[in-house]
């Protein structure tokens, strides 16, 4: 996710793979297979510098893998969240702040490749570290302006 190419994603992501987390991501991320997973990575790389996941534990049970991680990075781009219609729903301008929060990723594997992904993340902790929550009045204005710009773009 932090540095892989589309070819590298094709080595580990099944052609039929689905990312259940893509519902609030750009439309290109909502498809199936390596290209959709790579689109998620590119979206995140455009938002966060120094993006990394530290793996603490991984557990395998049959075709299911659970991975406990800490995701970290520094927000240098606008974070745009998308609605069910694929249009920008909210935009959070960068403040240059760093974050590190825990996540658990669940992966179903078939034919030696990821075929399904979903996650449990500390989104509130991330938003607090990035200064999104609680927002100052000045930052709320920046959010409204960034959201308007994202919707027009």
Helices and strands as residue ranges (DSSP letters): H 6-12, E 13-19, G 20-24, G 27-30, H 34-47, E 48-61, E 64-75, E 79-82, E 88-92, E 98-110, E 113-121, H 123-129, H 137-152
